[in-house]
Amino acid sequence: MALIITDDCINCDVCEPECPNGAISQGDEIYVIDPELCTECIGHHATSQCVEVCPVDCIQKDPKHKETEEQLLAKFKSITGKG
């Protein structure tokens, strides 16, 4: 699954620079995650870096974008050209 940032976001800006795929950006009111770029850090790190640094725990799995670990790894390979 891709991740999503909830309305609890306080716009602290710590998640955006942590995303190795550039999937996080400032939205109209809170930060947002592009599900086409989010791999939950699979291929880069053992854990989702944005979740690790978020001080208010507002980043969750997005039930609208269900993906297996294999699908996320394939997306990582497509985005990065590594594989």
PASEBA-1860 file (N, C-alpha, C; in nm, 3 decimals):
! residues 83
1> MALIITDD> 0.083/-0.119/0.000/0.000/0.000/0.000/0.086/0.124/0.000 ~ 0.040/0.224/-0.065/0.103/0.354/-0.052/0.062/0.410/0.084 ~ 0.129/0.514/0.125/0.097/0.578/0.251/0.015/0.704/0.225 ~ -0.051/0.753/0.331/-0.131/0.874/0.323/-0.105/0.956/0.449 ~ -0.111/1.087/0.435/-0.096/1.176/0.549/-0.235/1.223/0.589 ~ -0.268/1.208/0.717/-0.402/1.244/0.765/-0.410/1.393/0.799 ~ -0.530/1.436/0.831/-0.555/1.575/0.867/-0.486/1.616/0.997 ~ -0.428/1.521/1.067/-0.355/1.554/1.190/-0.219/1.617/1.162
9> CINCDVCE> -0.180/1.622/1.036/-0.052/1.680/0.995/-0.039/1.823/1.047 ~ 0.078/1.856/1.104/0.103/1.991/1.156/0.198/2.070/1.066 ~ 0.222/2.021/0.946/0.308/2.090/0.849/0.447/2.121/0.904 ~ 0.505/2.025/0.973/0.636/2.047/1.035/0.751/2.034/0.936 ~ 0.726/1.974/0.819/0.824/1.964/0.711/0.935/1.863/0.735 ~ 0.920/1.772/0.831/1.028/1.675/0.851/1.015/1.554/0.759 ~ 0.896/1.525/0.710/0.877/1.406/0.627/0.926/1.425/0.483 ~ 0.902/1.541/0.427/0.932/1.563/0.286/1.077/1.531/0.248
17> PECPNGAI> 1.176/1.582/0.320/1.313/1.552/0.279/1.356/1.407/0.304 ~ 1.280/1.333/0.382/1.314/1.194/0.412/1.272/1.098/0.302 ~ 1.181/1.139/0.215/1.127/1.049/0.113/1.227/1.030/-0.001 ~ 1.278/0.908/-0.019/1.378/0.885/-0.124/1.322/0.890/-0.266 ~ 1.189/0.884/-0.279/1.127/0.886/-0.411/1.066/1.021/-0.447 ~ 1.074/1.117/-0.358/1.013/1.248/-0.385/0.861/1.242/-0.390 ~ 0.802/1.149/-0.316/0.656/1.130/-0.320/0.580/1.228/-0.232 ~ 0.649/1.296/-0.141/0.582/1.386/-0.046/0.601/1.530/-0.091
25> SQGDEIYV> 0.491/1.605/-0.090/0.496/1.747/-0.126/0.393/1.824/-0.044 ~ 0.409/1.954/-0.043/0.314/2.039/0.029/0.185/2.049/-0.051 ~ 0.074/2.011/0.011/-0.056/2.023/-0.053/-0.118/2.157/-0.020 ~ -0.247/2.172/-0.046/-0.315/2.298/-0.017/-0.317/2.330/0.132 ~ -0.341/2.228/0.215/-0.349/2.251/0.359/-0.248/2.170/0.439 ~ -0.218/2.050/0.394/-0.122/1.963/0.462/-0.032/1.897/0.358 ~ 0.070/1.829/0.405/0.155/1.755/0.312/0.077/1.638/0.254 ~ 0.112/1.599/0.133/0.044/1.489/0.065/0.148/1.392/0.009
33> IDPELCTE> 0.104/1.269/-0.012/0.191/1.165/-0.067/0.133/1.119/-0.201 ~ 0.215/1.122/-0.304/0.175/1.076/-0.437/0.182/0.923/-0.436 ~ 0.067/0.855/-0.447/0.068/0.709/-0.441/0.142/0.644/-0.558 ~ 0.160/0.716/-0.667/0.234/0.662/-0.781/0.385/0.656/-0.753 ~ 0.431/0.735/-0.656/0.573/0.737/-0.623/0.605/0.671/-0.490 ~ 0.506/0.649/-0.406/0.530/0.592/-0.274/0.550/0.441/-0.282 ~ 0.664/0.396/-0.229/0.693/0.253/-0.221/0.708/0.209/-0.075 ~ 0.666/0.295/0.018/0.685/0.270/0.161/0.833/0.248/0.192
41> CIGHHATS> 0.919/0.305/0.112/1.065/0.298/0.123/1.120/0.159/0.090 ~ 1.036/0.069/0.040/1.086/-0.063/-0.003/1.186/-0.042/-0.115 ~ 1.300/-0.107/-0.101/1.410/-0.090/-0.197/1.513/0.009/-0.147 ~ 1.471/0.099/-0.059/1.563/0.199/-0.004/1.599/0.170/0.142 ~ 1.496/0.146/0.225/1.513/0.131/0.369/1.426/0.017/0.422 ~ 1.456/-0.027/0.541/1.379/-0.135/0.604/1.244/-0.086/0.656 ~ 1.234/0.043/0.684/1.108/0.101/0.733/1.078/0.229/0.657 ~ 0.953/0.270/0.660/0.911/0.395/0.594/0.969/0.513/0.671
49> QCVEVCPV> 1.054/0.586/0.607/1.126/0.694/0.673/1.035/0.808/0.719 ~ 0.933/0.839/0.642/0.842/0.946/0.682/0.769/0.910/0.811 ~ 0.730/0.783/0.822/0.662/0.736/0.943/0.757/0.746/1.062 ~ 0.882/0.713/1.040/0.982/0.716/1.148/1.002/0.856/1.205 ~ 0.998/0.959/1.120/1.029/1.095/1.167/0.906/1.177/1.204 ~ 0.787/1.133/1.168/0.666/1.211/1.194/0.641/1.226/1.344 ~ 0.638/1.350/1.395/0.619/1.369/1.539/0.476/1.350/1.587 ~ 0.379/1.347/1.497/0.239/1.334/1.538/0.174/1.205/1.487
57> DCIQKDPK> 0.252/1.116/1.430/0.202/0.986/1.382/0.079/1.000/1.292 ~ 0.090/1.088/1.194/-0.024/1.112/1.104/-0.008/1.045/0.969 ~ 0.091/0.957/0.953/0.113/0.889/0.826/0.073/0.743/0.842 ~ -0.022/0.702/0.757/-0.079/0.568/0.767/-0.083/0.502/0.630 ~ -0.110/0.373/0.629/-0.130/0.303/0.502/-0.260/0.352/0.440 ~ -0.257/0.373/0.309/-0.373/0.424/0.237/-0.458/0.307/0.186 ~ -0.576/0.287/0.244/-0.658/0.172/0.202/-0.706/0.182/0.057 ~ -0.696/0.299/-0.004/-0.737/0.315/-0.144/-0.629/0.270/-0.241
65> HKETEEQL> -0.509/0.246/-0.191/-0.397/0.206/-0.276/-0.330/0.082/-0.219 ~ -0.399/-0.030/-0.225/-0.345/-0.155/-0.173/-0.245/-0.214/-0.270 ~ -0.126/-0.243/-0.219/-0.020/-0.303/-0.300/0.055/-0.404/-0.214 ~ 0.099/-0.510/-0.276/0.180/-0.609/-0.205/0.324/-0.559/-0.200 ~ 0.405/-0.626/-0.119/0.546/-0.591/-0.111/0.612/-0.611/-0.247 ~ 0.571/-0.713/-0.320/0.626/-0.738/-0.454/0.591/-0.624/-0.551 ~ 0.467/-0.576/-0.541/0.426/-0.464/-0.627/0.503/-0.337/-0.592 ~ 0.524/-0.314/-0.462/0.600/-0.196/-0.420/0.745/-0.206/-0.466
73> LAKFKSIT> 0.803/-0.325/-0.461/0.940/-0.344/-0.509/0.949/-0.322/-0.660 ~ 0.849/-0.368/-0.732/0.846/-0.346/-0.877/0.834/-0.197/-0.907 ~ 0.755/-0.124/-0.828/0.741/0.020/-0.846/0.875/0.089/-0.818 ~ 0.944/0.046/-0.711/1.076/0.098/-0.678/1.171/0.081/-0.797 ~ 1.172/-0.039/-0.855/1.260/-0.067/-0.968/1.225/0.019/-1.088 ~ 1.096/0.043/-1.110/1.052/0.126/-1.221/1.091/0.272/-1.201 ~ 1.074/0.321/-1.079/1.105/0.461/-1.048/1.255/0.487/-1.054 ~ 1.333/0.397/-0.997/1.476/0.421/-0.984/1.561/0.366/-1.098
81> GKG> 1.504/0.274/-1.174/1.582/0.210/-1.279/1.676/0.104/-1.226 ~ 1.664/0.073/-1.095/1.748/-0.030/-1.034/1.675/-0.162/-1.038 ~ 1.745/-0.265/-1.053/1.675/-0.392/-1.051/1.752/-0.501/-1.107
END
